[in-house]
Amino acid sequence: TLDLSRIAYNEPKQFFWTYESLGKLLSLTEREKPYTNVYLSLNAFCEVNGQMKRSANNLAQIRNVGIDLDCYKLGISPDQCKEELFKLIAHSKLPNPNLVINSGNGVQLIYSIQGGAAPTNEIKWLTMYITRELTGQLIDLGADYQTCTLERVFRLPYTLNKKEGYPTKLVTAEIWNRREWHLNELMDYVKPYKPMKKRSKLRTVTPLKGYKKGTRTLTQMNMARANDILNLVHIRNGEIENRNILTYDYAFALTLGSDMSHLEVLTATFQLDISFTSSQKKNVLKTTVKSAYERATKFWRAYEENNYSMRGLDSNLVKPKQTRTIIRQQAITAAEMEFLEVLIGKEEKERRRTDKRRDQGQKSMEQYNAERAQKVNSNLEKLRKLKEKYPKASQRKLAEMMGVSKSYINKL
């Protein structure tokens, strides 16, 4: 999907391109005077009130998996980075990407999903899991955990990358693989997800408070929470007041939401810290992550031994924070909640339920009351005419003629 809002339209507009028409897309963007800072969206989004709203809750279809490699931060050039990628692909350690974008400073990998995927909770979680696992495998090439979001955008090939503090460069692209991927094929390249020892107990996992049984498992909830924290930092442009608290919450959620080791969680949290306008001291960050990882691991063991139930756990055990606690600590506003998935309050939940009912054709209260009043007025007029025509008719007789109950006539 391509957002051309800065090129030829006054409002954001989406264009959809299949992988077969990718060559045509690239040819359209090759021009004598390239556009500046134009982006390619990895997934498709629905329109809300006539406007395209790019958020994880507004997904229309999952179309790609994207990995962003900030190799320049490690002193690795894009060409050197691609050489290392070739080696990993040759040894079957990395799936061959369909499109490789040279953003001018780094490298971006795009894996196209065959036919796209429906944005169900399970598929969104699986896509995020694959993205994070592939990102973890490419940490040595500068893989960025901050790009592990479903609403992420990459640089559009053959446009200019103009970034403060860096020279302006032309974004280029190479097609490496013309065969699209299925999500289960990409899963063959990542560590199998094993949230529990006994698969039969998967159905007994207790969702956190506020979620219907069977809707989200504890691990899925925490992965979504970690993703929301990344989105919150992005929304605020890194200006977070309670950085240490948010860092702890992120590490805790990441530990429960994935099979990542302590070192992997620490690496991911360092990536988060880089996005803050003011970074924390490394020793403070390490202590925070260690505390969160150990407490989350201890909680999971007790949770597992308790037959995956929150009820009856030791009161002294550190448990996942309630959503309202994180909202209060980070002062998350209603406007910010619109772009988050699980860190939302009652009002936002109700608004989404209402929007869903509207999409399903349910009428608003105003429409319902207006139609009800119109029906009552119509029946009153009908009753008045019947009384004029049959002045001696009883209430029961009038009810029979109108096809309603006697009690309804009495109410009128």
C-alpha positions as CSV (number, residue, x, y, z in Angstrom):
1,T,0.0,0.0,0.0
2,L,1.3,3.4,-0.9
3,D,0.4,6.7,0.8
4,L,0.7,9.5,-1.7
5,S,-0.7,12.2,0.5
6,R,2.3,14.5,0.0
7,I,2.4,14.1,-3.8
8,A,-0.8,14.6,-5.6
9,Y,-3.6,14.6,-3.1
10,N,-4.7,17.0,-0.3
11,E,-5.8,14.1,1.9
12,P,-4.1,10.7,2.7
13,K,-4.9,8.2,0.0
14,Q,-4.1,4.5,-0.4
15,F,-3.1,2.7,-3.5
16,F,-2.9,-1.1,-3.5
17,W,-0.2,-3.0,-5.4
18,T,0.0,-6.7,-5.8
19,Y,3.5,-8.2,-5.9
20,E,3.1,-8.9,-9.6
21,S,2.7,-5.2,-10.2
22,L,5.7,-4.2,-8.1
23,G,7.8,-3.5,-11.1
24,K,5.2,-1.0,-12.3
25,L,5.2,0.7,-8.9
26,L,9.0,1.1,-9.0
27,S,8.9,2.4,-12.5
28,L,6.3,5.1,-11.5
29,T,8.6,6.4,-8.8
30,E,11.7,6.6,-11.0
31,R,11.7,10.2,-12.3
32,E,14.2,13.0,-13.0
33,K,13.1,15.0,-9.9
34,P,12.5,12.4,-7.1
35,Y,9.9,13.0,-4.4
36,T,11.2,13.6,-0.9
37,N,10.3,11.5,2.3
38,V,7.6,9.4,0.8
39,Y,6.8,6.1,2.5
40,L,5.5,2.6,1.7
41,S,3.1,1.1,4.2
42,L,3.6,-2.6,4.9
43,N,-0.1,-3.3,5.5
44,A,-3.5,-2.1,4.4
45,F,-5.8,0.0,6.6
46,C,-9.6,0.7,6.6
47,E,-11.0,4.2,6.1
48,V,-12.7,5.8,9.1
49,N,-15.2,8.6,8.4
50,G,-13.7,8.9,4.9
51,Q,-10.1,9.1,6.2
52,M,-7.3,6.6,6.2
53,K,-6.3,5.9,9.8
54,R,-3.0,3.9,10.1
55,S,-3.3,2.0,13.4
56,A,-3.1,-1.6,14.5
57,N,-6.8,-1.6,15.4
58,N,-7.8,-0.4,12.0
59,L,-6.0,-3.1,9.9
60,A,-7.8,-4.2,6.7
61,Q,-5.3,-6.9,5.7
62,I,-1.8,-8.0,6.7
63,R,0.3,-8.0,3.5
64,N,4.0,-7.9,4.4
65,V,6.5,-8.7,7.2
66,G,9.2,-6.0,7.4
67,I,12.6,-5.9,9.0
68,D,14.6,-2.7,9.4
69,L,18.4,-2.9,9.6
70,D,20.1,0.3,10.9
71,C,23.5,-1.1,9.9
72,Y,25.0,2.4,9.7
73,K,24.8,2.7,13.5
74,L,27.2,-0.2,13.7
75,G,29.6,1.2,11.1
76,I,28.4,-1.3,8.5
77,S,27.6,-0.1,5.0
78,P,24.5,-1.2,3.1
79,D,26.6,-3.2,0.7
80,Q,28.4,-5.0,3.5
81,C,25.1,-5.7,5.2
82,K,23.7,-7.3,2.0
83,E,26.8,-9.5,1.7
84,E,26.1,-10.8,5.2
85,L,22.4,-11.4,4.3
86,F,23.5,-13.4,1.2
87,K,25.5,-15.7,3.5
88,L,22.6,-16.2,5.9
89,I,20.2,-17.0,3.1
90,A,22.7,-19.4,1.4
91,H,23.0,-21.3,4.7
92,S,19.2,-21.4,5.0
93,K,19.4,-19.4,8.3
94,L,17.2,-16.5,6.9
95,P,14.3,-16.6,4.4
96,N,15.0,-14.8,1.1
97,P,13.2,-11.5,1.2
98,N,11.1,-10.4,-1.8
99,L,12.2,-6.8,-1.8
100,V,15.4,-5.3,-0.4
101,I,15.3,-1.5,0.1
102,N,18.5,0.5,0.4
103,S,17.2,3.5,2.4
104,G,20.4,5.4,1.9
105,N,21.7,4.7,5.4
106,G,20.3,1.3,6.2
107,V,18.6,-1.8,4.7
108,Q,15.0,-2.8,4.8
109,L,13.7,-6.3,4.1
110,I,10.1,-7.0,3.0
111,Y,8.5,-10.4,2.9
112,S,5.3,-10.4,0.9
113,I,2.5,-12.6,2.3
114,Q,0.8,-14.8,-0.3
115,G,-2.8,-13.5,-0.8
116,G,-2.5,-11.3,2.3
117,A,-3.8,-12.4,5.8
118,A,-6.9,-11.5,7.7
119,P,-6.1,-9.2,10.7
120,T,-7.5,-11.5,13.4
121,N,-5.9,-11.3,16.9
122,E,-4.2,-14.7,16.3
123,I,-2.7,-13.7,12.9
124,K,-1.6,-10.2,14.2
125,W,0.1,-11.9,17.1
126,L,1.8,-14.5,14.8
127,T,3.0,-11.8,12.4
128,M,4.4,-9.8,15.3
129,Y,6.1,-13.0,16.7
130,I,7.7,-13.8,13.3
131,T,8.9,-10.1,12.9
132,R,10.4,-10.0,16.4
133,E,12.2,-13.4,16.0
134,L,13.7,-12.4,12.6
135,T,14.7,-9.1,14.1
136,G,16.4,-10.8,17.0
137,Q,18.4,-13.0,14.5
138,L,19.8,-9.9,12.8
139,I,20.8,-7.8,15.8
140,D,24.4,-7.9,14.7
141,L,23.4,-6.1,11.5
142,G,21.5,-3.4,13.4
143,A,18.0,-4.8,13.4
144,D,15.6,-2.4,15.1
145,Y,13.0,-3.8,17.4
146,Q,11.1,-0.5,17.2
147,T,10.0,-1.4,13.6
148,C,8.2,-4.5,15.0
149,T,4.8,-2.9,14.6
150,L,2.0,-3.6,12.2
151,E,1.5,0.0,11.2
152,R,5.2,0.6,10.4
153,V,6.2,2.4,7.1
154,F,9.4,2.0,5.1
155,R,11.0,4.3,2.6
156,L,9.5,4.3,-0.9
157,P,12.1,3.3,-3.5
158,Y,13.5,6.0,-5.8
159,T,12.5,8.8,-3.5
160,L,14.9,11.0,-1.5
161,N,15.7,10.2,2.2
162,K,16.1,13.6,3.7
163,K,17.0,13.3,7.4
164,E,18.5,16.0,9.7
165,G,22.1,15.3,10.5
166,Y,22.6,13.0,7.5
167,P,23.3,13.7,3.8
168,T,20.2,13.4,1.5
169,K,20.4,10.1,-0.4
170,L,18.3,8.3,-3.0
171,V,16.4,5.3,-1.9
172,T,16.9,2.3,-4.1
173,A,15.4,-1.2,-4.2
174,E,16.2,-4.7,-5.5
175,I,13.9,-7.6,-6.1
176,W,15.6,-10.7,-4.6
177,N,12.7,-13.2,-4.7
178,R,9.5,-13.4,-6.8
179,R,7.8,-16.1,-4.8
180,E,5.6,-14.8,-2.0
181,W,5.6,-16.4,1.4
182,H,3.0,-18.1,3.6
183,L,3.2,-17.3,7.4
184,N,3.8,-20.9,8.2
185,E,6.8,-21.0,5.8
186,L,8.3,-18.0,7.6
187,M,7.7,-19.8,10.9
188,D,10.2,-22.5,9.8
189,Y,13.0,-19.9,10.1
190,V,12.3,-18.8,13.6
191,K,12.3,-20.5,17.0
192,P,9.1,-22.5,17.5
193,Y,6.8,-20.9,20.0
194,K,6.2,-23.1,23.1
195,P,4.4,-21.1,25.8
196,M,3.7,-24.3,27.8
197,K,5.2,-27.7,28.3
198,K,1.9,-29.5,27.7
199,R,0.0,-28.4,24.5
200,S,-3.3,-29.7,25.9
201,K,-3.2,-27.0,28.5
202,L,-3.2,-24.2,26.0
203,R,-7.0,-24.0,26.3
204,T,-6.9,-23.4,30.0
205,V,-4.8,-20.2,29.9
206,T,-6.6,-17.5,31.8
207,P,-6.8,-14.1,30.1
208,L,-6.1,-11.0,32.1
209,K,-9.0,-9.1,33.6
210,G,-11.1,-7.2,31.1
211,Y,-10.9,-9.8,28.3
212,K,-13.4,-12.5,27.5
213,K,-12.2,-16.1,28.1
214,G,-10.6,-17.5,25.0
215,T,-10.1,-14.1,23.4
216,R,-6.5,-13.5,24.5
217,T,-4.0,-15.6,26.3
218,L,-1.7,-14.1,28.9
219,T,1.3,-14.2,26.4
220,Q,-0.7,-12.6,23.6
221,M,-1.9,-9.9,25.9
222,N,1.6,-9.0,27.0
223,M,3.0,-9.1,23.5
224,A,0.3,-6.6,22.5
225,R,1.1,-4.5,25.5
226,A,4.8,-4.4,24.6
227,N,3.8,-3.3,21.1
228,D,1.6,-0.6,22.5
229,I,4.5,0.7,24.6
230,L,6.6,1.0,21.4
231,N,3.7,2.8,19.7
232,L,3.3,5.2,22.7
233,V,7.0,6.2,22.5
234,H,6.6,6.7,18.8
235,I,3.5,8.9,19.2
236,R,5.2,11.1,21.8
237,N,8.4,11.3,19.7
238,G,10.4,9.8,22.5
239,E,9.3,12.4,25.1
240,I,8.5,10.0,28.1
241,E,8.5,11.4,31.6
242,N,8.5,8.1,33.5
243,R,11.1,6.4,31.4
244,N,12.3,3.9,34.0
245,I,8.8,2.8,34.8
246,L,7.9,2.4,31.2
247,T,11.2,0.5,30.6
248,Y,10.4,-1.9,33.4
249,D,6.8,-2.5,32.0
250,Y,8.2,-3.1,28.5
251,A,10.8,-5.6,29.7
252,F,8.2,-7.4,31.9
253,A,5.7,-7.6,29.1
254,L,8.3,-8.8,26.6
255,T,9.4,-11.5,28.9
256,L,5.9,-12.9,29.4
257,G,4.9,-12.3,25.7
258,S,7.8,-14.2,24.1
259,D,10.5,-16.9,24.6
260,M,13.3,-14.2,24.6
261,S,16.3,-14.8,26.8
262,H,17.5,-12.2,29.3
263,L,20.1,-11.0,26.8
264,E,17.5,-10.6,24.0
265,V,15.1,-8.7,26.3
266,L,18.0,-6.5,27.4
267,T,18.9,-5.8,23.7
268,A,15.3,-5.0,22.8
269,T,15.1,-2.6,25.8
270,F,18.3,-0.9,24.7
271,Q,16.6,-0.3,21.4
272,L,13.6,1.2,23.2
273,D,15.9,3.5,25.3
274,I,17.6,4.8,22.1
275,S,14.2,6.2,21.0
276,F,13.8,8.3,24.2
277,T,14.8,12.0,23.9
278,S,17.0,11.5,26.9
279,S,18.6,8.1,27.4
280,Q,19.1,6.4,30.7
281,K,22.4,5.3,32.2
282,K,23.4,1.8,31.1
283,N,23.8,0.5,34.6
284,V,20.3,1.7,35.6
285,L,18.9,0.2,32.4
286,K,20.5,-3.2,33.1
287,T,19.3,-3.2,36.7
288,T,15.7,-2.4,35.6
289,V,15.7,-5.1,32.9
290,K,17.2,-7.7,35.2
291,S,14.5,-6.9,37.9
292,A,11.7,-7.1,35.3
293,Y,13.0,-10.3,33.7
294,E,13.5,-12.1,37.0
295,R,10.1,-11.1,38.4
296,A,8.3,-12.0,35.2
297,T,10.0,-15.4,35.0
298,K,9.2,-16.1,38.7
299,F,5.6,-15.1,38.1
300,W,5.4,-17.4,35.0
301,R,6.7,-20.4,36.9
302,A,4.1,-19.9,39.7
303,Y,1.4,-19.3,37.1
304,E,2.3,-22.5,35.3
305,E,2.4,-24.5,38.5
306,N,-1.0,-23.1,39.4
307,N,-2.6,-24.6,36.3
308,Y,-2.4,-21.3,34.4
309,S,-4.8,-19.5,36.7
310,M,-4.3,-16.2,38.4
311,R,-6.6,-17.2,41.2
312,G,-4.9,-18.5,44.3
313,L,-1.4,-17.1,43.5
314,D,0.8,-15.9,46.3
315,S,-0.1,-12.3,47.2
316,N,3.5,-11.4,47.5
317,L,4.2,-12.4,43.9
318,V,4.8,-9.6,41.4
319,K,2.0,-9.9,38.8
320,P,1.5,-8.1,35.5
321,K,0.2,-4.6,36.1
322,Q,-3.4,-3.7,35.5
323,T,-4.0,-1.7,32.4
324,R,-5.5,1.2,34.3
325,T,-2.3,1.4,36.4
326,I,-0.1,1.8,33.3
327,I,-2.5,4.4,31.8
328,R,-2.4,6.4,35.0
329,Q,1.4,6.2,35.4
330,Q,2.1,7.2,31.8
331,A,-0.9,9.7,31.7
332,I,-2.1,8.1,28.4
333,T,-4.7,10.4,26.8
334,A,-7.9,9.4,24.9
335,A,-6.3,10.7,21.7
336,E,-3.3,8.4,22.2
337,M,-5.5,5.4,23.0
338,E,-7.0,5.6,19.5
339,F,-3.6,4.3,18.2
340,L,-3.1,1.6,20.8
341,E,-4.5,-1.9,21.0
342,V,-4.7,-2.9,24.7
343,L,-3.6,0.0,26.8
344,I,-7.0,1.6,26.5
345,G,-9.6,2.8,29.0
346,K,-13.3,2.0,29.4
347,E,-14.4,4.9,27.2
348,E,-12.2,3.8,24.3
349,K,-13.4,0.2,24.7
350,E,-17.0,1.3,24.6
351,R,-16.3,3.6,21.6
352,R,-14.8,0.6,19.7
353,R,-17.7,-1.6,20.6
354,T,-20.1,1.1,19.4
355,D,-18.2,1.5,16.1
356,K,-18.2,-2.3,15.6
357,R,-22.0,-2.4,16.1
358,R,-22.5,0.5,13.7
359,D,-20.4,-1.3,11.1
360,Q,-22.7,-4.3,11.6
361,G,-25.7,-2.2,10.9
362,Q,-27.0,-1.5,14.4
363,K,-28.7,1.9,14.7
364,S,-27.7,4.7,17.0
365,M,-29.8,5.5,20.1
366,E,-30.9,8.8,18.4
367,Q,-32.0,6.9,15.2
368,Y,-33.8,4.3,17.3
369,N,-35.7,6.9,19.4
370,A,-36.6,8.9,16.3
371,E,-38.1,5.9,14.6
372,R,-39.8,4.8,17.7
373,A,-41.4,8.2,18.2
374,Q,-42.5,8.2,14.5
375,K,-44.1,4.8,15.0
376,V,-46.0,5.9,18.1
377,N,-47.3,9.0,16.4
378,S,-48.4,6.9,13.4
379,N,-50.3,4.5,15.8
380,L,-51.9,7.5,17.6
381,E,-53.2,8.9,14.3
382,K,-54.5,5.4,13.3
383,L,-56.2,5.1,16.7
384,R,-57.8,8.5,16.5
385,K,-59.3,7.7,13.1
386,L,-60.7,4.4,14.3
387,K,-62.3,6.1,17.3
388,E,-63.9,8.6,15.0
389,K,-65.2,5.8,12.8
390,Y,-66.2,3.5,15.7
391,P,-67.0,5.8,18.6
392,K,-68.6,3.0,20.7
393,A,-65.8,0.4,20.1
394,S,-64.2,-1.0,23.2
395,Q,-60.4,-0.9,23.9
396,R,-60.2,-4.7,23.1
397,K,-62.0,-4.2,19.8
398,L,-59.7,-1.3,18.8
399,A,-56.7,-3.4,19.7
400,E,-57.9,-6.2,17.4
401,M,-58.5,-3.8,14.5
402,M,-54.9,-2.3,15.0
403,G,-53.3,-5.7,15.5
404,V,-51.8,-4.8,18.8
405,S,-52.5,-5.7,22.5
406,K,-55.0,-4.0,24.7
407,S,-52.3,-2.9,27.1
408,Y,-50.6,-1.1,24.2
409,I,-53.8,0.8,23.4
410,N,-54.1,1.8,27.1
411,K,-50.5,3.2,27.0
412,L,-51.3,5.2,23.9
